[in-house]
Amino acid sequence: MSNTKIYVKHKDLDLWEIIMNGPIIIEKWKDCFTNDDYKFMPKNSKAIDILYCCLNIDICGSIFHYKSAQEI
């Protein structure tokens, strides 16, 4: 098991699920969001941020155009 996988799973298992399965998409009107919806919204960005921090600068330059952690 790689160090990145261990670290991400330790931080938040939901982040690892986002990396493996793709971003969480909430298909509701904004006024219908629940507290759980608001809790999951920043997790997509957190997953991408963790992956950027794990990669060296040469690789980061070539992946900034990806929109999800799964693509990275």
mmCIF file as Biopython writes it, N, C-alpha, C and O atoms, coordinates in Angstrom:
data_model
#
loop_
_atom_site.group_PDB
_atom_site.id
_atom_site.type_symbol
_atom_site.label_atom_id
_atom_site.label_alt_id
_atom_site.label_comp_id
_atom_site.label_asym_id
_atom_site.label_entity_id
_atom_site.label_seq_id
_atom_site.pdbx_PDB_ins_code
_atom_site.Cartn_x
_atom_site.Cartn_y
_atom_site.Cartn_z
_atom_site.occupancy
_atom_site.B_iso_or_equiv
_atom_site.auth_seq_id
_atom_site.auth_asym_id
_atom_site.pdbx_PDB_model_num
ATOM 1   N N  . MET A ? 1  ? 0.854   -1.180 0.000   1.0 0.0 1  A 1 
ATOM 2   C CA . MET A ? 1  ? 0.000   0.000  0.000   1.0 0.0 1  A 1 
ATOM 3   C C  . MET A ? 1  ? 0.897   1.239  0.000   1.0 0.0 1  A 1 
ATOM 4   O O  . MET A ? 1  ? 1.824   1.344  0.804   1.0 0.0 1  A 1 
ATOM 5   N N  . SER A ? 2  ? 0.618   2.157  -0.893  1.0 0.0 2  A 1 
ATOM 6   C CA . SER A ? 2  ? 1.464   3.345  -0.998  1.0 0.0 2  A 1 
ATOM 7   C C  . SER A ? 2  ? 1.242   4.282  0.185   1.0 0.0 2  A 1 
ATOM 8   O O  . SER A ? 2  ? 0.207   4.243  0.850   1.0 0.0 2  A 1 
ATOM 9   N N  . ASN A ? 3  ? 2.243   5.122  0.425   1.0 0.0 3  A 1 
ATOM 10  C CA . ASN A ? 3  ? 2.145   6.095  1.520   1.0 0.0 3  A 1 
ATOM 11  C C  . ASN A ? 3  ? 0.996   7.068  1.314   1.0 0.0 3  A 1 
ATOM 12  O O  . ASN A ? 3  ? 0.327   7.460  2.270   1.0 0.0 3  A 1 
ATOM 13  N N  . THR A ? 4  ? 0.766   7.458  0.058   1.0 0.0 4  A 1 
ATOM 14  C CA . THR A ? 4  ? -0.323  8.386  -0.230  1.0 0.0 4  A 1 
ATOM 15  C C  . THR A ? 4  ? -1.667  7.754  0.115   1.0 0.0 4  A 1 
ATOM 16  O O  . THR A ? 4  ? -2.520  8.396  0.726   1.0 0.0 4  A 1 
ATOM 17  N N  . LYS A ? 5  ? -1.851  6.511  -0.272  1.0 0.0 5  A 1 
ATOM 18  C CA . LYS A ? 5  ? -3.106  5.816  0.008   1.0 0.0 5  A 1 
ATOM 19  C C  . LYS A ? 5  ? -3.334  5.704  1.510   1.0 0.0 5  A 1 
ATOM 20  O O  . LYS A ? 5  ? -4.444  5.936  1.989   1.0 0.0 5  A 1 
ATOM 21  N N  . ILE A ? 6  ? -2.301  5.353  2.247   1.0 0.0 6  A 1 
ATOM 22  C CA . ILE A ? 6  ? -2.411  5.232  3.700   1.0 0.0 6  A 1 
ATOM 23  C C  . ILE A ? 6  ? -2.744  6.585  4.317   1.0 0.0 6  A 1 
ATOM 24  O O  . ILE A ? 6  ? -3.610  6.675  5.187   1.0 0.0 6  A 1 
ATOM 25  N N  . TYR A ? 7  ? -2.058  7.642  3.870   1.0 0.0 7  A 1 
ATOM 26  C CA . TYR A ? 7  ? -2.275  8.979  4.418   1.0 0.0 7  A 1 
ATOM 27  C C  . TYR A ? 7  ? -3.701  9.461  4.161   1.0 0.0 7  A 1 
ATOM 28  O O  . TYR A ? 7  ? -4.369  9.957  5.069   1.0 0.0 7  A 1 
ATOM 29  N N  . VAL A ? 8  ? -4.159  9.313  2.926   1.0 0.0 8  A 1 
ATOM 30  C CA . VAL A ? 8  ? -5.500  9.799  2.587   1.0 0.0 8  A 1 
ATOM 31  C C  . VAL A ? 8  ? -6.564  9.029  3.351   1.0 0.0 8  A 1 
ATOM 32  O O  . VAL A ? 8  ? -7.510  9.625  3.867   1.0 0.0 8  A 1 
ATOM 33  N N  . LYS A ? 9  ? -6.420  7.713  3.430   1.0 0.0 9  A 1 
ATOM 34  C CA . LYS A ? 9  ? -7.395  6.921  4.178   1.0 0.0 9  A 1 
ATOM 35  C C  . LYS A ? 9  ? -7.399  7.303  5.656   1.0 0.0 9  A 1 
ATOM 36  O O  . LYS A ? 9  ? -8.450  7.308  6.298   1.0 0.0 9  A 1 
ATOM 37  N N  . HIS A ? 10 ? -6.226  7.622  6.193   1.0 0.0 10 A 1 
ATOM 38  C CA . HIS A ? 10 ? -6.134  8.052  7.587   1.0 0.0 10 A 1 
ATOM 39  C C  . HIS A ? 10 ? -6.819  9.399  7.797   1.0 0.0 10 A 1 
ATOM 40  O O  . HIS A ? 10 ? -7.532  9.584  8.783   1.0 0.0 10 A 1 
ATOM 41  N N  . LYS A ? 11 ? -6.608  10.336 6.883   1.0 0.0 11 A 1 
ATOM 42  C CA . LYS A ? 11 ? -7.211  11.667 7.014   1.0 0.0 11 A 1 
ATOM 43  C C  . LYS A ? 11 ? -8.734  11.585 6.926   1.0 0.0 11 A 1 
ATOM 44  O O  . LYS A ? 11 ? -9.445  12.137 7.766   1.0 0.0 11 A 1 
ATOM 45  N N  . ASP A ? 12 ? -9.222  10.896 5.907   1.0 0.0 12 A 1 
ATOM 46  C CA . ASP A ? 12 ? -10.664 10.846 5.691   1.0 0.0 12 A 1 
ATOM 47  C C  . ASP A ? 12 ? -10.960 9.784  4.636   1.0 0.0 12 A 1 
ATOM 48  O O  . ASP A ? 12 ? -10.552 9.931  3.484   1.0 0.0 12 A 1 
ATOM 49  N N  . LEU A ? 13 ? -11.646 8.746  5.002   1.0 0.0 13 A 1 
ATOM 50  C CA . LEU A ? 13 ? -11.949 7.664  4.075   1.0 0.0 13 A 1 
ATOM 51  C C  . LEU A ? 13 ? -12.805 8.149  2.911   1.0 0.0 13 A 1 
ATOM 52  O O  . LEU A ? 13 ? -12.711 7.611  1.807   1.0 0.0 13 A 1 
ATOM 53  N N  . ASP A ? 14 ? -13.639 9.159  3.146   1.0 0.0 14 A 1 
ATOM 54  C CA . ASP A ? 14 ? -14.443 9.729  2.056   1.0 0.0 14 A 1 
ATOM 55  C C  . ASP A ? 14 ? -13.556 10.313 0.967   1.0 0.0 14 A 1 
ATOM 56  O O  . ASP A ? 14 ? -13.892 10.233 -0.214  1.0 0.0 14 A 1 
ATOM 57  N N  . LEU A ? 15 ? -12.424 10.901 1.355   1.0 0.0 15 A 1 
ATOM 58  C CA . LEU A ? 15 ? -11.505 11.463 0.360   1.0 0.0 15 A 1 
ATOM 59  C C  . LEU A ? 15 ? -10.954 10.362 -0.544  1.0 0.0 15 A 1 
ATOM 60  O O  . LEU A ? 15 ? -10.827 10.550 -1.754  1.0 0.0 15 A 1 
ATOM 61  N N  . TRP A ? 16 ? -10.627 9.217  0.047   1.0 0.0 16 A 1 
ATOM 62  C CA . TRP A ? 16 ? -10.116 8.107  -0.767  1.0 0.0 16 A 1 
ATOM 63  C C  . TRP A ? 16 ? -11.193 7.615  -1.731  1.0 0.0 16 A 1 
ATOM 64  O O  . TRP A ? 16 ? -10.891 7.277  -2.876  1.0 0.0 16 A 1 
ATOM 65  N N  . GLU A ? 17 ? -12.435 7.573  -1.283  1.0 0.0 17 A 1 
ATOM 66  C CA . GLU A ? 17 ? -13.537 7.162  -2.158  1.0 0.0 17 A 1 
ATOM 67  C C  . GLU A ? 17 ? -13.707 8.144  -3.316  1.0 0.0 17 A 1 
ATOM 68  O O  . GLU A ? 17 ? -14.010 7.734  -4.437  1.0 0.0 17 A 1 
ATOM 69  N N  . ILE A ? 18 ? -13.518 9.419  -3.055  1.0 0.0 18 A 1 
ATOM 70  C CA . ILE A ? 18 ? -13.608 10.432 -4.119  1.0 0.0 18 A 1 
ATOM 71  C C  . ILE A ? 18 ? -12.490 10.234 -5.132  1.0 0.0 18 A 1 
ATOM 72  O O  . ILE A ? 18 ? -12.718 10.324 -6.338  1.0 0.0 18 A 1 
ATOM 73  N N  . ILE A ? 19 ? -11.283 9.965  -4.645  1.0 0.0 19 A 1 
ATOM 74  C CA . ILE A ? 19 ? -10.146 9.760  -5.541  1.0 0.0 19 A 1 
ATOM 75  C C  . ILE A ? 19 ? -10.386 8.533  -6.426  1.0 0.0 19 A 1 
ATOM 76  O O  . ILE A ? 19 ? -10.089 8.566  -7.620  1.0 0.0 19 A 1 
ATOM 77  N N  . MET A ? 20 ? -10.909 7.478  -5.861  1.0 0.0 20 A 1 
ATOM 78  C CA . MET A ? 20 ? -11.095 6.238  -6.610  1.0 0.0 20 A 1 
ATOM 79  C C  . MET A ? 20 ? -12.345 6.242  -7.496  1.0 0.0 20 A 1 
ATOM 80  O O  . MET A ? 20 ? -12.327 5.678  -8.590  1.0 0.0 20 A 1 
ATOM 81  N N  . ASN A ? 21 ? -13.432 6.874  -7.034  1.0 0.0 21 A 1 
ATOM 82  C CA . ASN A ? 21 ? -14.714 6.766  -7.727  1.0 0.0 21 A 1 
ATOM 83  C C  . ASN A ? 21 ? -15.187 8.043  -8.414  1.0 0.0 21 A 1 
ATOM 84  O O  . ASN A ? 21 ? -16.175 8.016  -9.148  1.0 0.0 21 A 1 
ATOM 85  N N  . GLY A ? 22 ? -14.510 9.141  -8.191  1.0 0.0 22 A 1 
ATOM 86  C CA . GLY A ? 22 ? -14.924 10.397 -8.803  1.0 0.0 22 A 1 
ATOM 87  C C  . GLY A ? 22 ? -15.561 11.329 -7.792  1.0 0.0 22 A 1 
ATOM 88  O O  . GLY A ? 22 ? -15.828 10.933 -6.657  1.0 0.0 22 A 1 
ATOM 89  N N  . PRO A ? 23 ? -15.806 12.563 -8.199  1.0 0.0 23 A 1 
ATOM 90  C CA . PRO A ? 23 ? -16.310 13.578 -7.269  1.0 0.0 23 A 1 
ATOM 91  C C  . PRO A ? 23 ? -17.743 13.307 -6.822  1.0 0.0 23 A 1 
ATOM 92  O O  . PRO A ? 23 ? -18.514 12.624 -7.497  1.0 0.0 23 A 1 
ATOM 93  N N  . ILE A ? 24 ? -18.065 13.862 -5.674  1.0 0.0 24 A 1 
ATOM 94  C CA . ILE A ? 24 ? -19.441 13.815 -5.170  1.0 0.0 24 A 1 
ATOM 95  C C  . ILE A ? 24 ? -20.215 14.911 -5.892  1.0 0.0 24 A 1 
ATOM 96  O O  . ILE A ? 24 ? -19.822 16.078 -5.880  1.0 0.0 24 A 1 
ATOM 97  N N  . ILE A ? 25 ? -21.303 14.527 -6.512  1.0 0.0 25 A 1 
ATOM 98  C CA . ILE A ? 25 ? -22.135 15.492 -7.229  1.0 0.0 25 A 1 
ATOM 99  C C  . ILE A ? 25 ? -23.477 15.568 -6.519  1.0 0.0 25 A 1 
ATOM 100 O O  . ILE A ? 25 ? -24.163 14.559 -6.353  1.0 0.0 25 A 1 
ATOM 101 N N  . ILE A ? 26 ? -23.843 16.772 -6.104  1.0 0.0 26 A 1 
ATOM 102 C CA . ILE A ? 26 ? -25.098 16.979 -5.397  1.0 0.0 26 A 1 
ATOM 103 C C  . ILE A ? 26 ? -26.069 17.627 -6.375  1.0 0.0 26 A 1 
ATOM 104 O O  . ILE A ? 26 ? -25.885 18.769 -6.795  1.0 0.0 26 A 1 
ATOM 105 N N  . GLU A ? 27 ? -27.095 16.881 -6.724  1.0 0.0 27 A 1 
ATOM 106 C CA . GLU A ? 27 ? -28.047 17.344 -7.731  1.0 0.0 27 A 1 
ATOM 107 C C  . GLU A ? 27 ? -29.336 17.797 -7.063  1.0 0.0 27 A 1 
ATOM 108 O O  . GLU A ? 27 ? -30.363 17.122 -7.141  1.0 0.0 27 A 1 
ATOM 109 N N  . LYS A ? 28 ? -29.269 18.942 -6.411  1.0 0.0 28 A 1 
ATOM 110 C CA . LYS A ? 28 ? -30.423 19.542 -5.750  1.0 0.0 28 A 1 
ATOM 111 C C  . LYS A ? 28 ? -30.365 21.044 -5.974  1.0 0.0 28 A 1 
ATOM 112 O O  . LYS A ? 28 ? -29.334 21.595 -6.360  1.0 0.0 28 A 1 
ATOM 113 N N  . TRP A ? 29 ? -31.467 21.677 -5.729  1.0 0.0 29 A 1 
ATOM 114 C CA . TRP A ? 29 ? -31.467 23.132 -5.703  1.0 0.0 29 A 1 
ATOM 115 C C  . TRP A ? 29 ? -30.763 23.573 -4.433  1.0 0.0 29 A 1 
ATOM 116 O O  . TRP A ? 29 ? -30.817 22.886 -3.413  1.0 0.0 29 A 1 
ATOM 117 N N  . LYS A ? 30 ? -30.109 24.711 -4.497  1.0 0.0 30 A 1 
ATOM 118 C CA . LYS A ? 30 ? -29.340 25.192 -3.356  1.0 0.0 30 A 1 
ATOM 119 C C  . LYS A ? 30 ? -30.190 25.320 -2.090  1.0 0.0 30 A 1 
ATOM 120 O O  . LYS A ? 30 ? -29.706 25.032 -0.995  1.0 0.0 30 A 1 
ATOM 121 N N  . ASP A ? 31 ? -31.410 25.736 -2.219  1.0 0.0 31 A 1 
ATOM 122 C CA . ASP A ? 31 ? -32.252 25.904 -1.032  1.0 0.0 31 A 1 
ATOM 123 C C  . ASP A ? 31 ? -32.716 24.556 -0.448  1.0 0.0 31 A 1 
ATOM 124 O O  . ASP A ? 31 ? -33.347 24.535 0.608   1.0 0.0 31 A 1 
ATOM 125 N N  . CYS A ? 32 ? -32.414 23.444 -1.114  1.0 0.0 32 A 1 
ATOM 126 C CA . CYS A ? 32 ? -32.766 22.106 -0.605  1.0 0.0 32 A 1 
ATOM 127 C C  . CYS A ? 32 ? -31.571 21.371 -0.013  1.0 0.0 32 A 1 
ATOM 128 O O  . CYS A ? 32 ? -31.711 20.223 0.409   1.0 0.0 32 A 1 
ATOM 129 N N  . PHE A ? 33 ? -30.396 22.003 0.031   1.0 0.0 33 A 1 
ATOM 130 C CA . PHE A ? 33 ? -29.210 21.348 0.589   1.0 0.0 33 A 1 
ATOM 131 C C  . PHE A ? 33 ? -29.406 21.060 2.070   1.0 0.0 33 A 1 
ATOM 132 O O  . PHE A ? 33 ? -30.005 21.850 2.801   1.0 0.0 33 A 1 
ATOM 133 N N  . THR A ? 34 ? -28.889 19.913 2.495   1.0 0.0 34 A 1 
ATOM 134 C CA . THR A ? 34 ? -28.909 19.560 3.914   1.0 0.0 34 A 1 
ATOM 135 C C  . THR A ? 34 ? -27.530 19.859 4.511   1.0 0.0 34 A 1 
ATOM 136 O O  . THR A ? 34 ? -26.596 20.206 3.789   1.0 0.0 34 A 1 
ATOM 137 N N  . ASN A ? 35 ? -27.416 19.724 5.809   1.0 0.0 35 A 1 
ATOM 138 C CA . ASN A ? 35 ? -26.114 19.913 6.455   1.0 0.0 35 A 1 
ATOM 139 C C  . ASN A ? 35 ? -25.097 18.906 5.935   1.0 0.0 35 A 1 
ATOM 140 O O  . ASN A ? 35 ? -23.922 19.241 5.780   1.0 0.0 35 A 1 
ATOM 141 N N  . ASP A ? 36 ? -25.529 17.677 5.662   1.0 0.0 36 A 1 
ATOM 142 C CA . ASP A ? 36 ? -24.619 16.671 5.102   1.0 0.0 36 A 1 
ATOM 143 C C  . ASP A ? 36 ? -24.117 17.074 3.721   1.0 0.0 36 A 1 
ATOM 144 O O  . ASP A ? 36 ? -22.955 16.837 3.391   1.0 0.0 36 A 1 
ATOM 145 N N  . ASP A ? 37 ? -24.981 17.681 2.915   1.0 0.0 37 A 1 
ATOM 146 C CA . ASP A ? 37 ? -24.555 18.152 1.595   1.0 0.0 37 A 1 
ATOM 147 C C  . ASP A ? 37 ? -23.448 19.190 1.722   1.0 0.0 37 A 1 
ATOM 148 O O  . ASP A ? 37 ? -22.450 19.132 1.003   1.0 0.0 37 A 1 
ATOM 149 N N  . TYR A ? 38 ? -23.624 20.135 2.635   1.0 0.0 38 A 1 
ATOM 150 C CA . TYR A ? 38 ? -22.608 21.161 2.844   1.0 0.0 38 A 1 
ATOM 151 C C  . TYR A ? 38 ? -21.308 20.557 3.384   1.0 0.0 38 A 1 
ATOM 152 O O  . TYR A ? 38 ? -20.225 21.078 3.119   1.0 0.0 38 A 1 
ATOM 153 N N  . LYS A ? 39 ? -21.412 19.469 4.134   1.0 0.0 39 A 1 
ATOM 154 C CA . LYS A ? 39 ? -20.239 18.806 4.675   1.0 0.0 39 A 1 
ATOM 155 C C  . LYS A ? 39 ? -19.422 18.136 3.568   1.0 0.0 39 A 1 
ATOM 156 O O  . LYS A ? 39 ? -18.193 18.115 3.633   1.0 0.0 39 A 1 
ATOM 157 N N  . PHE A ? 40 ? -20.093 17.592 2.560   1.0 0.0 40 A 1 
ATOM 158 C CA . PHE A ? 40 ? -19.399 16.877 1.495   1.0 0.0 40 A 1 
ATOM 159 C C  . PHE A ? 40 ? -18.872 17.777 0.377   1.0 0.0 40 A 1 
ATOM 160 O O  . PHE A ? 40 ? -17.971 17.370 -0.357  1.0 0.0 40 A 1 
ATOM 161 N N  . MET A ? 41 ? -19.407 18.978 0.232   1.0 0.0 41 A 1 
ATOM 162 C CA . MET A ? 41 ? -18.996 19.856 -0.868  1.0 0.0 41 A 1 
ATOM 163 C C  . MET A ? 41 ? -17.492 20.129 -0.918  1.0 0.0 41 A 1 
ATOM 164 O O  . MET A ? 41 ? -16.910 20.008 -1.996  1.0 0.0 41 A 1 
ATOM 165 N N  . PRO A ? 42 ? -16.833 20.487 0.178   1.0 0.0 42 A 1 
ATOM 166 C CA . PRO A ? 42 ? -15.401 20.791 0.081   1.0 0.0 42 A 1 
ATOM 167 C C  . PRO A ? 42 ? -14.514 19.551 -0.057  1.0 0.0 42 A 1 
ATOM 168 O O  . PRO A ? 42 ? -13.316 19.689 -0.307  1.0 0.0 42 A 1 
ATOM 169 N N  . LYS A ? 43 ? -15.063 18.358 0.097   1.0 0.0 43 A 1 
ATOM 170 C CA . LYS A ? 43 ? -14.246 17.150 0.041   1.0 0.0 43 A 1 
ATOM 171 C C  . LYS A ? 43 ? -13.647 16.925 -1.339  1.0 0.0 43 A 1 
ATOM 172 O O  . LYS A ? 43 ? -12.541 16.394 -1.437  1.0 0.0 43 A 1 
ATOM 173 N N  . ASN A ? 44 ? -14.334 17.307 -2.405  1.0 0.0 44 A 1 
ATOM 174 C CA . ASN A ? 44 ? -13.768 17.175 -3.749  1.0 0.0 44 A 1 
ATOM 175 C C  . ASN A ? 44 ? -12.483 17.995 -3.863  1.0 0.0 44 A 1 
ATOM 176 O O  . ASN A ? 44 ? -11.477 17.510 -4.382  1.0 0.0 44 A 1 
ATOM 177 N N  . SER A ? 45 ? -12.520 19.220 -3.385  1.0 0.0 45 A 1 
ATOM 178 C CA . SER A ? 45 ? -11.342 20.091 -3.439  1.0 0.0 45 A 1 
ATOM 179 C C  . SER A ? 45 ? -10.230 19.594 -2.529  1.0 0.0 45 A 1 
ATOM 180 O O  . SER A ? 45 ? -9.054  19.685 -2.881  1.0 0.0 45 A 1 
ATOM 181 N N  . LYS A ? 46 ? -10.587 19.072 -1.372  1.0 0.0 46 A 1 
ATOM 182 C CA . LYS A ? 46 ? -9.580  18.545 -0.446  1.0 0.0 46 A 1 
ATOM 183 C C  . LYS A ? 46 ? -8.842  17.362 -1.064  1.0 0.0 46 A 1 
ATOM 184 O O  . LYS A ? 46 ? -7.626  17.240 -0.916  1.0 0.0 46 A 1 
ATOM 185 N N  . ALA A ? 47 ? -9.572  16.492 -1.753  1.0 0.0 47 A 1 
ATOM 186 C CA . ALA A ? 47 ? -8.947  15.333 -2.389  1.0 0.0 47 A 1 
ATOM 187 C C  . ALA A ? 47 ? -7.945  15.781 -3.444  1.0 0.0 47 A 1 
ATOM 188 O O  . ALA A ? 47 ? -6.843  15.236 -3.519  1.0 0.0 47 A 1 
ATOM 189 N N  . ILE A ? 48 ? -8.304  16.751 -4.248  1.0 0.0 48 A 1 
ATOM 190 C CA . ILE A ? 48 ? -7.390  17.273 -5.276  1.0 0.0 48 A 1 
ATOM 191 C C  . ILE A ? 48 ? -6.180  17.914 -4.612  1.0 0.0 48 A 1 
ATOM 192 O O  . ILE A ? 48 ? -5.050  17.696 -5.049  1.0 0.0 48 A 1 
ATOM 193 N N  . ASP A ? 49 ? -6.400  18.700 -3.565  1.0 0.0 49 A 1 
ATOM 194 C CA . ASP A ? 49 ? -5.307  19.377 -2.872  1.0 0.0 49 A 1 
ATOM 195 C C  . ASP A ? 49 ? -4.301  18.378 -2.294  1.0 0.0 49 A 1 
ATOM 196 O O  . ASP A ? 49 ? -3.092  18.585 -2.404  1.0 0.0 49 A 1 
ATOM 197 N N  . ILE A ? 50 ? -4.781  17.316 -1.691  1.0 0.0 50 A 1 
ATOM 198 C CA . ILE A ? 50 ? -3.879  16.312 -1.122  1.0 0.0 50 A 1 
ATOM 199 C C  . ILE A ? 50 ? -3.038  15.669 -2.222  1.0 0.0 50 A 1 
ATOM 200 O O  . ILE A ? 50 ? -1.842  15.442 -2.036  1.0 0.0 50 A 1 
ATOM 201 N N  . LEU A ? 51 ? -3.652  15.377 -3.356  1.0 0.0 51 A 1 
ATOM 202 C CA . LEU A ? 51 ? -2.889  14.771 -4.448  1.0 0.0 51 A 1 
ATOM 203 C C  . LEU A ? 51 ? -1.834  15.728 -4.991  1.0 0.0 51 A 1 
ATOM 204 O O  . LEU A ? 51 ? -0.718  15.307 -5.295  1.0 0.0 51 A 1 
ATOM 205 N N  . TYR A ? 52 ? -2.172  17.013 -5.118  1.0 0.0 52 A 1 
ATOM 206 C CA . TYR A ? 52 ? -1.182  17.996 -5.564  1.0 0.0 52 A 1 
ATOM 207 C C  . TYR A ? 52 ? 0.005   18.044 -4.614  1.0 0.0 52 A 1 
ATOM 208 O O  . TYR A ? 52 ? 1.151   18.146 -5.053  1.0 0.0 52 A 1 
ATOM 209 N N  . CYS A ? 53 ? -0.263  17.972 -3.321  1.0 0.0 53 A 1 
ATOM 210 C CA . CYS A ? 53 ? 0.809   18.047 -2.325  1.0 0.0 53 A 1 
ATOM 211 C C  . CYS A ? 53 ? 1.707   16.806 -2.349  1.0 0.0 53 A 1 
ATOM 212 O O  . CYS A ? 53 ? 2.871   16.876 -1.956  1.0 0.0 53 A 1 
ATOM 213 N N  . CYS A ? 54 ? 1.178   15.692 -2.800  1.0 0.0 54 A 1 
ATOM 214 C CA . CYS A ? 54 ? 1.949   14.443 -2.829  1.0 0.0 54 A 1 
ATOM 215 C C  . CYS A ? 54 ? 2.842   14.324 -4.059  1.0 0.0 54 A 1 
ATOM 216 O O  . CYS A ? 54 ? 3.756   13.499 -4.080  1.0 0.0 54 A 1 
ATOM 217 N N  . LEU A ? 55 ? 2.592   15.126 -5.067  1.0 0.0 55 A 1 
ATOM 218 C CA . LEU A ? 55 ? 3.323   14.998 -6.327  1.0 0.0 55 A 1 
ATOM 219 C C  . LEU A ? 55 ? 4.451   16.010 -6.412  1.0 0.0 55 A 1 
ATOM 220 O O  . LEU A ? 55 ? 4.406   17.059 -5.768  1.0 0.0 55 A 1 
ATOM 221 N N  . ASN A ? 56 ? 5.466   15.692 -7.213  1.0 0.0 56 A 1 
ATOM 222 C CA . ASN A ? 56 ? 6.555   16.651 -7.376  1.0 0.0 56 A 1 
ATOM 223 C C  . ASN A ? 56 ? 6.134   17.751 -8.341  1.0 0.0 56 A 1 
ATOM 224 O O  . ASN A ? 56 ? 5.130   17.621 -9.040  1.0 0.0 56 A 1 
ATOM 225 N N  . ILE A ? 57 ? 6.891   18.814 -8.375  1.0 0.0 57 A 1 
ATOM 226 C CA . ILE A ? 57 ? 6.532   20.021 -9.130  1.0 0.0 57 A 1 
ATOM 227 C C  . ILE A ? 57 ? 6.439   19.776 -10.631 1.0 0.0 57 A 1 
ATOM 228 O O  . ILE A ? 57 ? 5.633   20.418 -11.305 1.0 0.0 57 A 1 
ATOM 229 N N  . ASP A ? 58 ? 7.239   18.871 -11.169 1.0 0.0 58 A 1 
ATOM 230 C CA . ASP A ? 58 ? 7.189   18.589 -12.605 1.0 0.0 58 A 1 
ATOM 231 C C  . ASP A ? 58 ? 5.854   17.971 -13.009 1.0 0.0 58 A 1 
ATOM 232 O O  . ASP A ? 58 ? 5.304   18.308 -14.058 1.0 0.0 58 A 1 
ATOM 233 N N  . ILE A ? 59 ? 5.340   17.083 -12.195 1.0 0.0 59 A 1 
ATOM 234 C CA . ILE A ? 59 ? 4.070   16.427 -12.497 1.0 0.0 59 A 1 
ATOM 235 C C  . ILE A ? 59 ? 2.905   17.382 -12.257 1.0 0.0 59 A 1 
ATOM 236 O O  . ILE A ? 59 ? 1.934   17.370 -13.013 1.0 0.0 59 A 1 
ATOM 237 N N  . CYS A ? 60 ? 2.988   18.198 -11.226 1.0 0.0 60 A 1 
ATOM 238 C CA . CYS A ? 60 ? 1.896   19.133 -10.912 1.0 0.0 60 A 1 
ATOM 239 C C  . CYS A ? 60 ? 1.611   20.075 -12.073 1.0 0.0 60 A 1 
ATOM 240 O O  . CYS A ? 60 ? 0.453   20.397 -12.340 1.0 0.0 60 A 1 
ATOM 241 N N  . GLY A ? 61 ? 2.637   20.511 -12.755 1.0 0.0 61 A 1 
ATOM 242 C CA . GLY A ? 61 ? 2.448   21.423 -13.879 1.0 0.0 61 A 1 
ATOM 243 C C  . GLY A ? 61 ? 1.621   20.832 -14.992 1.0 0.0 61 A 1 
ATOM 244 O O  . GLY A ? 61 ? 0.960   21.562 -15.731 1.0 0.0 61 A 1 
ATOM 245 N N  . SER A ? 62 ? 1.647   19.516 -15.124 1.0 0.0 62 A 1 
ATOM 246 C CA . SER A ? 62 ? 0.918   18.886 -16.222 1.0 0.0 62 A 1 
ATOM 247 C C  . SER A ? 62 ? -0.484  18.409 -15.834 1.0 0.0 62 A 1 
ATOM 248 O O  . SER A ? 62 ? -1.218  17.915 -16.690 1.0 0.0 62 A 1 
ATOM 249 N N  . ILE A ? 63 ? -0.869  18.545 -14.569 1.0 0.0 63 A 1 
ATOM 250 C CA . ILE A ? 63 ? -2.188  18.047 -14.157 1.0 0.0 63 A 1 
ATOM 251 C C  . ILE A ? 63 ? -3.135  19.131 -13.657 1.0 0.0 63 A 1 
ATOM 252 O O  . ILE A ? 63 ? -4.239  18.810 -13.219 1.0 0.0 63 A 1 
ATOM 253 N N  . PHE A ? 64 ? -2.747  20.385 -13.707 1.0 0.0 64 A 1 
ATOM 254 C CA . PHE A ? 64 ? -3.609  21.443 -13.172 1.0 0.0 64 A 1 
ATOM 255 C C  . PHE A ? 64 ? -4.926  21.584 -13.937 1.0 0.0 64 A 1 
ATOM 256 O O  . PHE A ? 64 ? -5.885  22.143 -13.406 1.0 0.0 64 A 1 
ATOM 257 N N  . HIS A ? 65 ? -4.988  21.095 -15.152 1.0 0.0 65 A 1 
ATOM 258 C CA . HIS A ? 65 ? -6.213  21.247 -15.932 1.0 0.0 65 A 1 
ATOM 259 C C  . HIS A ? 65 ? -7.270  20.191 -15.603 1.0 0.0 65 A 1 
ATOM 260 O O  . HIS A ? 65 ? -8.404  20.296 -16.070 1.0 0.0 65 A 1 
ATOM 261 N N  . TYR A ? 66 ? -6.921  19.179 -14.813 1.0 0.0 66 A 1 
ATOM 262 C CA . TYR A ? 66 ? -7.899  18.159 -14.436 1.0 0.0 66 A 1 
ATOM 263 C C  . TYR A ? 66 ? -8.908  18.733 -13.447 1.0 0.0 66 A 1 
ATOM 264 O O  . TYR A ? 66 ? -8.563  19.562 -12.604 1.0 0.0 66 A 1 
ATOM 265 N N  . LYS A ? 67 ? -10.151 18.288 -13.557 1.0 0.0 67 A 1 
ATOM 266 C CA . LYS A ? 67 ? -11.217 18.831 -12.736 1.0 0.0 67 A 1 
ATOM 267 C C  . LYS A ? 67 ? -11.586 17.942 -11.546 1.0 0.0 67 A 1 
ATOM 268 O O  . LYS A ? 67 ? -12.327 18.380 -10.665 1.0 0.0 67 A 1 
ATOM 269 N N  . SER A ? 68 ? -11.085 16.704 -11.503 1.0 0.0 68 A 1 
ATOM 270 C CA . SER A ? 68 ? -11.425 15.824 -10.388 1.0 0.0 68 A 1 
ATOM 271 C C  . SER A ? 68 ? -10.192 15.061 -9.929  1.0 0.0 68 A 1 
ATOM 272 O O  . SER A ? 68 ? -9.236  14.885 -10.683 1.0 0.0 68 A 1 
ATOM 273 N N  . ALA A ? 69 ? -10.231 14.616 -8.690  1.0 0.0 69 A 1 
ATOM 274 C CA . ALA A ? 69 ? -9.131  13.835 -8.143  1.0 0.0 69 A 1 
ATOM 275 C C  . ALA A ? 69 ? -9.007  12.504 -8.869  1.0 0.0 69 A 1 
ATOM 276 O O  . ALA A ? 69 ? -7.903  11.975 -9.001  1.0 0.0 69 A 1 
ATOM 277 N N  . GLN A ? 70 ? -10.116 11.960 -9.339  1.0 0.0 70 A 1 
ATOM 278 C CA . GLN A ? 70 ? -10.075 10.694 -10.047 1.0 0.0 70 A 1 
ATOM 279 C C  . GLN A ? 70 ? -9.285  10.825 -11.344 1.0 0.0 70 A 1 
ATOM 280 O O  . GLN A ? 70 ? -8.552  9.904  -11.705 1.0 0.0 70 A 1 
ATOM 281 N N  . GLU A ? 71 ? -9.416  11.947 -12.055 1.0 0.0 71 A 1 
ATOM 282 C CA . GLU A ? 71 ? -8.653  12.162 -13.284 1.0 0.0 71 A 1 
ATOM 283 C C  . GLU A ? 71 ? -7.156  12.223 -13.015 1.0 0.0 71 A 1 
ATOM 284 O O  . GLU A ? 71 ? -6.356  11.730 -13.810 1.0 0.0 71 A 1 
ATOM 285 N N  . ILE A ? 72 ? -6.780  12.825 -11.899 1.0 0.0 72 A 1 
ATOM 286 C CA . ILE A ? 72 ? -5.367  12.951 -11.551 1.0 0.0 72 A 1 
ATOM 287 C C  . ILE A ? 72 ? -4.804  11.568 -11.319 1.0 0.0 72 A 1 
ATOM 288 O O  . ILE A ? 72 ? -3.620  11.427 -11.011 1.0 0.0 72 A 1 
#
